[in-house]
Amino acid sequence: MADTPKQIFIKGIWKDNPVFRQVLGICSSLAVTNLLTNTLFMAFGVMFVTAFSNFTVSLLRDHIPARIRMIVQVLIIASYVMIVDILIKAVNPDIHRFIGPYVGLIITNCIIMGRAEAFASQNTPWLSFLDGLAMGIGYSLVLIVIALVREPMGFGTLLGFPLPGREIWWHQWTIMVMAPGAFFMLAIVTWISRKIQLNLEKGGK
């Protein structure tokens, strides 16, 4: 029996979370999470592309020849990435100058290609849209959690605004601005989430 919308959301956000369960989409989680604003824009981009590319692939799945399906999927994903790139550039050119190259890399994000092939090509458009949205939300939540730690510790700000009393207590953790800080935070988030999952599984027995 096919998963219900509720089960799809639970899988995307927690049970099959693309970052800490499937270890996919790691590049962007390391690249843009030093600032929460950048993270939010990237999260929007991935959610939009994953949801609508899933929907479109599912809608066309019976009309795409099997031998060229991967090429068609890439073209669909690239089209939505271009839309996201244009939107971000129009809304906030300053943010676009920083994350623009990473937005382009959404095309090669394993999460999006993986869901298009594993789910959208075998399910209805509505369920595929929900699956893409859930995976995008699960991905986004991990990035936001990492950014909520990296930006305050690395810059003493949140969403670009100085933290209260920053000049009194704050001391810059330079490593949090650098890629190793993202690796450490990703490892910590993965460890905590898997520990929680193990405890839930033990409690359910």
N, C-alpha and C positions, 0 to 999 in steps of 0.2 A: 504493500500500500504506500502511496506517495506521502511524503511528509506534509503536515499541515502548515499553514503560515506561521503559527506559533513555534513549531518545531524548527522551521527554517531559520527563524530569528534567533532562537536559542543556540543553534549550531553556529551561525555566523558570528554571533557576538561572543559566545563562550566555548562551546564544546569543540567546534572546528575553527576557532579563531585563526585567521590567516597568518598572524604574526607569531604569537606565542605557542600555537598548537601546530601549525603547518610550516612555520618558519619561512614565510614568503613575504615579498615586498620589503625586505630589510634595508635596501639602499636608501630609500626615502626616509625611513625611520631614523637613519643615522645622519642624513644630510640636512633635514629641515627642522629638526626638533629642538634646536638651540633657542628658537624664538617661537612663542605660542602663536603669534599672528601668522607667521609663515606656515606653521603646522595646520592651522584652521583652514587656510586656503588650499593646502595640499589635500587635506581630508575631504573638503568639498569636491575637489577635482576627482579623487579616486571614487568616492561614493557615486558621483554623477556618471562617470564613465562605466563603472562596474554595473550599475543598475540598468542603464540604457543600452549598453552593449549586450548584456544578457538578454534583455527584452527583444532587441533587434535580431540577434542570432536565433533565438527561439522562434520568432515570428517567421524567419526565412528558412528554418532548418530543413523543411521538406523540399525546398527549391534549390538548395545548394548541393552541387555534386560532391560526393565524398572525397574525391581526389584533390579538390581545390578548397576544401572547407577551411583549412588553416589560413590560407591566403585571404579568403573572404573575411574571416574573423578579424584578422589584423587590419584590413581595410576599414571595417566597421569601427573597431576600437580607435584607429587613427583619426577617423572623422569626428568622433566625440571628443577626443583629446584636443583636436584643433578648436572645437567650440569652447572648451574649458580655457584653453590658452588665450583665446580672443576675449572671453569674459573677464578673466583676471587682469589682462592688460588694460581693458577698458575701465574696470572698477578701481584698480590700484596699480598704476604703472611702477611705483617704487617696489612693491612686493614682487611684481612680475620680473623686475630686473634681477632679483635674487633667486627666485624659485623657478623662473622660466625654463632653464635647462632641465630641471627635474620634472617639470610638468610634461615636457616632451618625452621623458623616459617612462611615463605612465604607459605608453604603448607597449613597452616590453615587460611591464609588471606581471609577474607570474600569477598573481592573484586573478587578474582579469582574464588572461588567456586560459588559466586553469578552470575557472568557473564557466566560461563560455563553452569549453570542450566537455567538461565533466557533468555540468548541470543543464545549461541552457539548450544544448543540442539534443536533450532527451526529455525536456519538460515543457509545460505550457508557458506562454509569454508572461502571464501574471505571476506564476510561481517563480519563474526565472528572474523577473524584475525584483521580487521580494528577496530572493537569494542574493542577487548582486547588491541590493541595498543593505542587507544584513551583513554581508562580508565587508562592505565598505564601512559600515558603522563599527564593526568589530576592529577593523584595521585602524580607524580613526581614534577610537577610544584609547588604544595602546599608545599611539603617537601623542595624544593630548596629555596622557599621564606622564610620559617621559618629558614633554615640553614643560609641564607644570613644575618639574623639579629642575630641569637644566637651566631655564631662563632665570629664575630667581637666584640660583646658586652661581650661575656664570656671569650674569649682568646686574643682579640686584633689582630687576624690573619684572613686571608681569603685564603682558600686552603692551609693552613699551613704556608703562608708567612706573616711576620709582616706587619701591616698597616703603611703607611707613617706617620711619626711624632708621632708614638705610644707612645714614652716615654714622650711626651709633654702633650698630651691631653687625652690619654686613661686612664680610670679607670675601673677595672674589675667589672662586674656585676655577682657575683657568682651565683645568682639565674638562670642566663641564661645557665649555665653549668649543672644545675640540672633539674630533671623532671618537677617541677613546671613552669620553664621558658618555656618549650615546651607547657604545658597546656595553659599558658597565650598567647603565640604566636598563637597557633591554634585557640583559642577563638577570637583573634583579626582578624586573616585572615578570619574566618568564618563570623564574624560580618560585615567586610568590603565587602566581596563578596555578602552577602545577601542584604546588603544595596544597592549595585550597581544593583543587580538583581531587587529589588523593584523599583528603579528609572527607569530602562529600561522598566519594565512592565507598569509603570504609563505613561511613555513617549510614549509607543506604543498604548495607548488607545485613 
